[in-house]
Amino acid sequence: MTKQVQDIYRKDETSFDYIYEENSTIELKDNKGLVRCNIYRPKGPSGATYPVLVTYGPYGKDIHYSQFHAESYKDVDEEHHSPHSAWETPDPGFWTRNGYAVVRADELGLGQSPGILDTMSGNTSRAFFDVIEWAARQLWSSGKVGLLGISYYAGSQWRVAALRPKGLACIVPWEGMSDYYRDRCRHGGILSNSFIEFWWNRQVITNQYGRPGRAARNWGPDTIEGDLSPGELQQNCRDQTVDNTEASFMDDEYYASREYNMQDIQVPFLSVANWGGILLHLRGNVEGFINAGSQLKYLRFVTGRHDLPFYTKEGVEMQKSFLDAFLKGEDNAGWSTGKAPKVGLVLRKGDIGYNNAESEELYPKRFETDWPIPDTKYTKFYLTSDRKWIGTGPCPKTEHRTQVSYNALGNLKAQHLVQFTTSAFTSEVEFTGHVMAHLNISASKNSRSSKSGPSDIDLFLTIRHLDSKGKEILYTGTVGDPVPITKGWLRASLRMVNEQSPRSKPWYPHREYLSTEEAPIVPGEVYPVDIEIWPTNIVVQCGEKLVFEVSSGDTQGAGLFEHTSAADRSEKKLQGINSIEFGPGLENWVLMPLIPPRK
């Protein structure tokens, strides 16, 4: 250590509209170390108690939102601007005014919490467990704790809720993965490396406990006990960019140690998914709703940039209504009795542009009784060798074998793809729910293939929306970027589906992604595969068309979430010609969730 600081804890009862306590220390159970947190409490009468909102994450409890992401902070409603606003977390100014205490803790190995930096690990979830139980025991606490936060601060909620800490009364995971492997790290088994690298290098490692120069970079205060040496920093860190590259399968220690049983989640929850989060902020909230064991669970969908709907008047009113029900016993909406609608939809209808919050307010909204929507008519839209996508009638008969082919190893700069297009719709049609594709695929050599030819195929699927003039209608992605309707992926060597799993459905092929199931392809052989495409909503109007796209790499809409790792997508393994096979007995189709017209 380069210095010692004696006065770690600080309490301020006069400078803010709330009581502020900095660097309160939480001793973890079984001598597992400590976590430091900041506490924000209403200025109430002596002895008053309050329900507690807890966040626990990597981004620094002391880094102000305006420092972490200045442009985003400018767009947040002024009601959620306070001296201690922080990225993706509830604003203490707003919530203390509304009768809540807020505890914001630095995750192990980050900010002011010493220890091993190992995000989303079992150890850090168990530390979160201790933080929740500590908050429930404090004299100023009512004994009831709720969790509320975006993205990482949502993903961690699922895991800790499965541990069932005492005092945890409800959670609100807002746009956050529930499945570390499938939602975030390996889409269909393919490494989503570019986001992991961006996230790790900009938002996480920069905040490691003991890292020098944080204050000089305006990235929160320096570590209170002083800097660590480069060797100590490395020893105290599990680098996600390395671990996710080296681990490929769900039974690898790295991924297996992060698994948990969603059925163990029993606490009431409100899960909020974003239709535009087609590479991170969507699937996990839907899967969490379907698979968690809670009796009282609700699912809501939003649109827009992932950082803003959380702070809108409508979003905050929904959060507060839900939290009040379970933390204060004030329930005017029926959350605690199951009378509130289980599912709330935003219907993406019309070309209103993207990254325009005001325009997106015009989207219609509707409630449903469950998810998937009970009267969904799963309908096969067939692909043809002349690149049509047919939405009515039986599968077209083909007497002769033929192929639709494209080069492997595409990327955003050199896209290799084929597209299948519907005829113009003659009436308005809504698709809301899960999508699945069934393809017959093969691979062969090209001039750049290895001597033995390709041993795998990476499939990248996209559904696009065209207006009546053929112009693509684009939607708002995670960071305000333009995205298509939805996407899906599959590494063909991991094609095995566990049909015995209770999670497997006719509309969802559940895979375990185990090393024991890996089965490389043989050039020239035909493989029928079912591919999960992330759930979606779209209202197609008269004259508009849909496009189904199959590519060998990322295409428009990938944004921050590219799959470009040379180690994961090697030329030796993948280089060749990929084909979709047509002919007798070879049906290719996309299962679409058709919603009957509402009265």
C-alpha positions in Angstrom: 0.0 0.0 0.0 1.2 3.5 -0.8 -0.7 5.2 2.0 -3.0 4.6 4.9 -6.2 6.5 5.5 -7.6 6.4 9.0 -10.9 8.2 8.5 -12.7 5.9 6.1 -16.3 6.3 7.2 -18.0 9.7 6.8 -21.5 10.8 7.7 -23.1 14.0 6.4 -26.6 15.1 7.7 -26.6 18.7 6.5 -25.2 19.0 3.0 -27.9 17.2 1.1 -31.7 16.6 1.1 -31.0 13.2 2.6 -28.6 11.7 5.2 -25.4 10.6 3.5 -23.1 7.9 4.8 -19.9 7.1 2.9 -17.8 4.0 3.0 -19.9 2.1 5.6 -18.2 -1.3 6.0 -20.1 -4.6 5.7 -18.3 -7.6 7.1 -19.0 -10.7 5.0 -19.8 -14.0 6.6 -17.2 -16.7 7.2 -14.4 -14.2 7.2 -14.8 -13.8 3.4 -13.7 -10.1 3.5 -15.7 -6.9 3.4 -17.8 -4.8 1.1 -18.1 -1.0 1.3 -21.2 0.9 0.6 -22.7 4.3 0.6 -26.1 4.9 2.4 -28.7 7.5 1.6 -31.6 7.9 4.1 -34.5 10.2 4.4 -34.3 12.9 7.0 -37.1 11.5 9.2 -37.9 11.5 12.9 -35.5 9.7 15.3 -36.1 6.0 15.2 -37.9 6.0 11.8 -37.4 3.0 9.6 -37.5 2.7 5.8 -37.6 0.0 3.2 -34.2 -0.3 1.5 -33.3 -0.4 -2.2 -29.9 -2.1 -2.6 -27.6 -2.1 -5.6 -24.3 -4.0 -5.8 -22.1 -3.8 -8.9 -18.9 -2.9 -10.6 -19.2 0.7 -11.8 -18.2 2.5 -8.7 -20.5 3.8 -6.0 -18.6 7.1 -6.0 -18.5 7.8 -9.7 -21.2 10.3 -10.5 -23.5 9.5 -13.5 -22.3 12.7 -15.3 -18.7 11.5 -15.1 -19.5 7.9 -16.1 -21.6 8.8 -19.1 -22.1 12.6 -19.6 -24.2 12.4 -22.7 -26.6 9.9 -21.2 -27.0 11.9 -18.0 -28.0 15.0 -20.0 -31.0 13.0 -21.3 -32.2 11.7 -17.9 -35.2 13.5 -16.4 -34.1 16.3 -14.1 -36.1 14.7 -11.3 -33.4 12.0 -11.2 -30.5 14.3 -11.0 -28.9 14.6 -7.6 -25.4 15.0 -6.1 -25.1 11.2 -6.0 -26.7 10.0 -9.2 -25.0 6.9 -10.6 -25.1 5.0 -13.9 -27.9 2.4 -14.2 -29.0 2.7 -10.5 -31.9 4.4 -8.7 -31.3 8.0 -7.9 -31.0 8.6 -4.1 -32.5 12.1 -4.3 -35.7 10.8 -5.8 -36.1 7.6 -3.8 -35.3 9.2 -0.4 -37.9 11.9 -1.1 -40.3 9.0 -1.6 -39.6 7.2 1.7 -36.9 4.8 0.8 -33.3 4.3 2.0 -30.8 3.4 -0.7 -27.7 1.3 -0.2 -25.2 1.4 -3.1 -22.3 -1.2 -2.6 -19.1 -1.7 -4.6 -18.7 -5.2 -5.8 -15.8 -7.3 -4.5 -12.5 -6.2 -6.0 -13.9 -2.9 -7.3 -14.2 0.7 -6.1 -13.6 0.6 -2.4 -14.3 -3.1 -1.8 -11.1 -5.2 -1.6 -11.0 -8.7 -2.9 -10.9 -10.7 -6.1 -12.5 -9.0 -9.1 -14.6 -11.8 -10.6 -17.8 -10.4 -12.0 -21.0 -12.5 -12.1 -19.2 -15.2 -10.1 -20.6 -17.4 -7.3 -18.4 -15.6 -4.8 -19.6 -12.2 -5.7 -23.3 -13.3 -5.6 -22.7 -14.7 -2.1 -21.2 -11.3 -1.1 -24.3 -9.6 -2.5 -26.4 -12.0 -0.4 -24.6 -10.8 2.7 -25.1 -7.1 1.7 -28.9 -7.7 1.5 -29.1 -9.4 4.8 -27.0 -6.6 6.4 -29.3 -3.9 5.0 -32.3 -5.7 6.4 -30.8 -5.7 9.9 -29.9 -2.0 10.2 -31.7 0.1 12.8 -33.0 2.5 10.1 -34.3 -0.4 8.0 -37.8 -1.7 8.0 -36.4 -5.1 7.4 -37.7 -5.2 3.9 -35.2 -5.0 0.9 -35.9 -4.5 -2.8 -33.5 -4.6 -5.7 -33.7 -2.2 -8.6 -31.3 -1.5 -11.4 -30.4 -1.7 -15.1 -28.3 -4.2 -17.1 -25.6 -5.6 -14.8 -27.5 -4.3 -11.8 -30.4 -6.4 -13.1 -28.5 -9.5 -14.1 -27.0 -9.8 -10.6 -30.5 -9.7 -9.1 -31.6 -13.0 -10.6 -28.6 -14.8 -9.2 -28.8 -13.4 -5.6 -32.6 -13.9 -5.5 -32.0 -17.6 -6.2 -30.0 -17.7 -2.9 -33.0 -16.4 -1.0 -31.4 -13.9 1.4 -33.4 -12.9 4.5 -35.2 -9.6 4.1 -35.4 -9.7 0.3 -39.0 -8.8 -0.5 -39.0 -8.2 -4.3 -36.8 -7.4 -7.2 -37.0 -5.3 -10.4 -34.5 -6.6 -12.9 -34.7 -3.9 -15.7 -33.2 -5.0 -19.0 -30.7 -7.5 -17.5 -29.5 -11.0 -18.5 -30.7 -14.0 -16.5 -28.5 -16.5 -18.5 -24.9 -15.5 -18.5 -23.8 -17.9 -21.3 -26.8 -17.6 -23.7 -27.9 -14.0 -23.2 -24.5 -12.3 -23.0 -21.3 -14.2 -23.6 -21.9 -16.8 -26.3 -24.9 -16.3 -28.6 -25.8 -19.7 -29.9 -22.3 -20.8 -28.7 -20.5 -18.0 -30.6 -18.4 -15.6 -28.5 -19.8 -12.0 -28.4 -16.3 -10.6 -27.8 -16.5 -7.0 -28.9 -19.0 -5.9 -26.3 -17.2 -7.9 -23.5 -13.9 -6.1 -24.5 -15.5 -2.7 -24.6 -17.4 -3.2 -21.3 -14.4 -4.7 -19.5 -11.8 -2.2 -20.6 -13.9 1.0 -20.2 -16.3 0.3 -17.4 -14.9 -2.4 -15.2 -11.1 -2.8 -15.0 -10.8 1.0 -14.8 -12.5 0.8 -11.4 -10.6 -2.1 -9.9 -9.8 -1.8 -6.2 -6.2 -0.5 -5.8 -5.9 0.8 -9.4 -3.8 4.0 -9.5 -4.9 7.3 -10.9 -8.7 7.0 -10.6 -9.1 10.5 -9.1 -6.7 12.0 -11.7 -8.9 10.5 -14.4 -12.1 11.9 -12.8 -13.2 8.3 -12.3 -14.2 8.4 -8.7 -11.7 8.7 -5.7 -8.6 6.7 -5.4 -8.7 3.6 -3.3 -8.8 4.7 0.4 -6.1 2.2 1.5 -3.8 3.2 -1.4 -2.7 1.8 -4.7 -1.8 -1.8 -5.5 1.2 -2.9 -7.5 0.7 -4.2 -11.1 1.4 -7.7 -9.9 -1.2 -7.4 -7.1 -3.8 -6.0 -9.5 -3.2 -8.9 -11.9 -3.3 -11.5 -9.1 -6.6 -10.0 -7.8 -8.4 -10.1 -11.2 -10.2 -12.7 -13.2 -10.1 -11.1 -16.7 -13.4 -11.6 -18.5 -11.9 -11.0 -21.9 -9.6 -13.9 -21.3 -12.0 -16.3 -19.5 -14.7 -15.9 -22.0 -12.3 -16.7 -24.9 -10.7 -19.7 -23.2 -14.0 -21.2 -22.0 -16.4 -22.4 -24.8 -18.9 -24.7 -23.1 -21.4 -24.6 -20.3 -19.6 -27.4 -18.5 -16.3 -25.5 -18.5 -15.5 -24.5 -14.9 -15.8 -20.8 -15.8 -19.4 -21.0 -17.0 -20.5 -23.9 -14.8 -19.5 -21.9 -11.7 -21.9 -19.1 -12.7 -24.9 -21.4 -13.2 -27.9 -21.3 -10.9 -31.4 -22.7 -10.9 -34.0 -20.2 -11.9 -36.7 -22.2 -10.1 -35.0 -21.3 -6.9 -36.2 -17.7 -7.4 -39.3 -17.4 -5.2 -39.5 -13.7 -4.5 -42.0 -11.5 -6.4 -40.5 -9.7 -9.4 -41.2 -7.2 -12.2 -39.0 -8.1 -15.2 -38.6 -5.4 -17.8 -37.3 -6.2 -21.3 -36.5 -3.9 -24.2 -37.6 -5.0 -27.7 -34.6 -3.3 -29.2 -32.1 -5.1 -27.0 -31.7 -7.9 -29.5 -28.2 -8.7 -28.4 -28.3 -8.3 -24.6 -31.3 -6.5 -22.9 -34.2 -8.7 -24.0 -33.9 -12.5 -23.8 -32.9 -12.7 -20.2 -35.9 -10.9 -18.9 -38.2 -13.1 -20.9 -36.5 -16.3 -19.9 -36.4 -15.2 -16.3 -40.2 -14.6 -16.3 -40.9 -18.0 -17.9 -38.5 -20.1 -15.7 -38.4 -18.4 -12.3 -40.3 -20.2 -9.5 -42.0 -17.1 -8.2 -45.8 -17.1 -7.8 -46.1 -13.4 -8.3 -44.1 -12.4 -11.4 -44.7 -9.8 -14.0 -43.2 -9.0 -17.4 -43.2 -5.6 -19.1 -41.7 -4.6 -22.5 -40.3 -1.2 -23.3 -38.6 0.5 -26.3 -35.8 3.1 -26.6 -32.2 3.3 -25.5 -31.4 1.0 -22.7 -30.4 3.8 -20.3 -33.4 6.1 -20.5 -36.8 4.2 -20.1 -35.7 3.4 -16.5 -35.8 7.1 -15.6 -39.0 8.2 -17.5 -42.1 9.3 -15.6 -44.0 6.2 -16.8 -41.1 3.8 -16.0 -40.5 5.2 -12.5 -44.2 5.2 -11.6 -44.3 1.5 -12.5 -41.2 0.8 -10.4 -42.6 2.8 -7.4 -46.1 1.2 -7.7 -44.5 -2.3 -7.6 -42.0 -1.6 -4.8 -44.6 0.2 -2.7 -46.8 -2.9 -2.9 -44.1 -5.3 -1.5 -42.0 -3.0 0.6 -44.6 -0.6 2.1 -47.8 -2.6 1.8 -49.3 0.1 -0.3 -50.9 -1.7 -3.3 -53.4 0.1 -5.5 -52.5 -1.8 -8.6 -53.0 -5.4 -7.5 -49.3 -6.5 -7.7 -49.4 -8.4 -4.3 -52.7 -10.1 -5.1 -52.0 -11.2 -8.6 -54.7 -8.9 -10.0 -52.3 -6.7 -11.9 -51.9 -7.7 -15.6 -49.1 -10.3 -15.9 -47.7 -8.9 -19.2 -47.5 -5.4 -20.6 -46.6 -4.9 -24.3 -45.5 -2.0 -26.4 -46.5 -2.7 -30.0 -44.0 -1.6 -32.6 -46.2 -0.4 -35.4 -45.3 2.1 -38.1 -42.0 3.7 -39.2 -41.5 6.3 -36.5 -37.7 6.4 -36.8 -35.2 5.3 -34.2 -33.7 6.9 -31.1 -36.6 9.2 -30.8 -38.2 8.8 -27.4 -41.1 11.2 -28.2 -42.0 9.3 -31.3 -41.9 5.9 -29.5 -44.5 7.2 -27.1 -46.9 6.9 -29.9 -46.5 3.1 -30.1 -49.8 1.4 -28.9 -49.7 -0.5 -25.6 -51.6 -3.6 -24.5 -51.8 -6.0 -21.5 -51.9 -9.8 -21.8 -52.7 -12.5 -19.3 -49.5 -14.5 -19.7 -46.3 -15.1 -21.7 -46.1 -16.6 -24.3 -49.4 -15.0 -25.2 -51.9 -17.9 -24.8 -53.6 -17.7 -28.1 -50.5 -17.4 -30.2 -50.7 -19.3 -33.5 -47.2 -20.5 -34.3 -47.1 -20.4 -38.1 -44.5 -21.9 -40.4 -43.3 -19.4 -43.1 -41.4 -21.5 -45.7 -38.2 -20.7 -47.5 -37.8 -21.5 -51.2 -34.7 -22.0 -53.3 -35.6 -18.9 -55.4 -35.3 -16.9 -52.1 -38.9 -16.3 -51.4 -40.4 -16.5 -47.8 -43.9 -17.9 -48.1 -46.3 -17.2 -45.3 -49.4 -19.2 -46.4 -50.1 -22.8 -47.5 -48.1 -26.0 -47.2 -44.4 -26.3 -47.9 -43.6 -25.9 -51.6 -42.6 -29.2 -53.2 -39.2 -29.4 -54.8 -38.4 -32.4 -57.0 -34.7 -31.8 -57.4 -31.9 -31.0 -54.9 -30.6 -27.5 -55.0 -28.7 -25.1 -52.8 -28.6 -21.5 -51.8 -25.0 -20.7 -50.9 -22.8 -18.0 -49.5 -19.2 -17.7 -48.3 -18.3 -18.3 -44.7 -16.5 -16.0 -42.3 -18.4 -12.9 -43.0 -18.3 -9.8 -40.9 -19.6 -6.2 -40.9 -17.0 -5.0 -43.4 -17.4 -8.1 -45.7 -20.9 -9.4 -45.3 -21.7 -12.8 -46.8 -25.4 -13.5 -46.7 -28.6 -14.6 -48.4 -32.0 -13.1 -48.0 -35.5 -14.5 -48.4 -38.4 -12.0 -48.8 -42.1 -12.3 -48.3 -44.7 -11.0 -50.7 -46.4 -7.7 -49.6 -48.8 -8.3 -46.8 -52.4 -7.7 -47.8 -53.6 -7.0 -44.3 -52.2 -6.0 -41.0 -50.5 -8.8 -39.1 -49.0 -8.9 -35.6 -46.1 -11.2 -34.6 -45.4 -11.2 -30.8 -43.4 -13.9 -29.1 -40.7 -16.5 -29.7 -39.3 -17.3 -33.2 -37.5 -20.4 -34.4 -35.9 -21.3 -37.7 -35.4 -24.8 -39.1 -32.7 -25.1 -41.8 -31.0 -27.8 -43.6 -27.3 -26.7 -43.9 -24.1 -28.0 -45.3 -20.5 -26.7 -45.9 -18.0 -27.3 -48.6 -14.5 -26.1 -49.4 -13.5 -23.0 -51.2 -10.1 -21.7 -52.4 -9.2 -20.6 -48.8 -10.3 -23.6 -46.9 -8.0 -25.9 -45.0 -6.9 -29.2 -46.6 -9.7 -31.1 -44.8 -12.3 -28.4 -45.3 -14.5 -26.6 -42.8 -15.5 -28.4 -39.6 -18.1 -26.0 -38.4 -20.7 -23.5 -39.5 -21.6 -20.3 -37.7 -25.2 -19.2 -38.5 -26.2 -15.6 -38.0 -30.0 -15.0 -38.6 -31.8 -11.7 -38.9 -35.4 -10.7 -39.5 -35.9 -7.3 -41.2 -38.9 -5.2 -42.0 -39.5 -3.3 -45.3 -42.0 -0.6 -45.9 -44.3 -0.5 -49.0 -41.5 1.1 -51.0 -38.9 -1.4 -50.0 -37.1 0.8 -47.5 -36.0 -0.9 -44.3 -37.8 0.1 -41.1 -35.3 0.3 -38.3 -35.8 0.3 -34.5 -33.9 1.7 -31.5 -31.1 -0.4 -30.3 -29.2 -0.5 -27.0 -27.2 2.7 -27.5 -29.7 4.4 -29.8 -28.3 2.7 -32.9 -30.6 1.4 -35.7 -31.5 -2.3 -35.4 -33.7 -4.7 -37.3 -36.6 -6.7 -35.8 -34.5 -9.4 -34.1 -31.6 -11.8 -34.5 -30.5 -15.4 -33.7 -27.3 -17.5 -33.8 -26.0 -21.0 -33.8 -22.7 -22.8 -34.0 -23.5 -25.9 -35.9 -21.2 -28.2 -33.9 -23.3 -27.4 -30.8 -26.6 -28.2 -32.6 -27.8 -30.9 -30.2 -31.1 -30.0 -28.6 -32.1 -31.3 -25.2 -35.7 -32.3 -26.0 -36.1 -33.9 -22.5 -35.5 -30.5 -20.8 -38.7 -28.9 -19.4 -37.4 -25.7 -21.0 -37.6 -27.2 -24.5 -40.8 -26.1 -26.3 -42.0 -26.4 -29.9 -41.1 -22.7 -30.3 -37.8 -22.9 -28.3 -35.0 -25.5 -28.9 -33.2 -25.7 -25.6 -29.5 -26.5 -25.8 -27.0 -27.3 -23.0 -23.9 -26.3 -24.9 -21.8 -29.1 -23.3 -18.3 -30.1 -24.4 -19.6 -33.7 -24.5 -22.1 -32.7 -27.2 -19.8 -31.0 -29.6 -20.1 -32.7 -33.0 -18.0 -31.1 -35.8 -19.6 -31.1 -39.2 -18.3 -33.1 -42.2 -18.1 -31.3 -45.5 -20.8 -32.3 -47.9 -23.1 -33.7 -45.2 -26.5 -32.1 -44.7 -27.5 -31.2 -41.1 -31.1 -30.2 -40.1 -30.8 -27.6 -37.3 -33.3 -25.7 -35.2 -32.1 -22.1 -34.3 -33.5 -20.0 -31.5 -34.2 -16.4 -32.7 -34.8 -14.0 -29.8 -38.4 -13.1 -29.0 -39.8 -10.1 -30.7 -42.8 -7.9 -31.5 -43.7 -6.3 -34.9 -46.9 -5.2 -36.5 -46.7 -5.5 -40.3 -49.0 -3.3 -42.1 -50.6 -3.7 -45.5 -48.1 -3.4 -48.4 -45.1 -4.1 -46.1 -42.7 -7.1 -46.3 -40.5 -9.1 -44.1 -37.0 -10.4 -44.9 -35.3 -13.4 -43.4 -31.5 -13.2 -43.6 -28.9 -15.9 -43.2 -25.3 -14.9 -43.0 -21.9 -16.2 -41.9 -21.1 -13.3 -39.7 -22.4 -10.1 -38.2 -24.6 -7.8 -40.4 -26.3 -4.5 -39.8 -27.7 -4.2 -36.3 -24.9 -5.9 -34.5 -23.7 -2.6 -33.0 -21.4 -3.0 -30.1 -22.0 -6.7 -30.0 -19.9 -8.2 -32.8 -18.6 -11.7 -32.9 -15.1 -11.2 -34.3 -12.7 -13.2 -32.1 -10.1 -14.9 -34.3 -9.5 -17.5 -31.6 -13.2 -18.4 -31.5 -14.0 -18.1 -35.2 -10.8 -19.4 -36.8 -10.4 -19.6 -40.6 -9.2 -23.2 -40.3 -12.5 -24.2 -38.6 -15.0 -22.1 -40.6 -13.6 -21.1 -44.0 -15.5 -22.5 -46.9 -18.9 -22.2 -48.6 -22.1 -22.5 -46.5 -25.3 -23.7 -48.1 -29.0 -24.1 -47.3 -30.2 -27.3 -48.9 -33.5 -27.7 -50.7 -35.1 -30.8 -52.2 -37.3 -33.8 -51.4 -37.7 -34.2 -47.6 -35.8 -31.0 -46.9 -38.1 -28.3 -45.4 -36.7 -24.9 -44.4 -39.0 -22.6 -42.5 -39.3 -20.0 -39.8 -41.8 -20.4 -37.1 -43.5 -17.1 -36.5 -45.7 -16.1 -33.5 -48.9 -14.9 -35.1 -51.3 -13.1 -32.8 -55.0 -13.2 -33.8 -56.6 -9.8 -34.2 -57.9 -8.3 -30.9 -61.5 -7.1 -30.7 
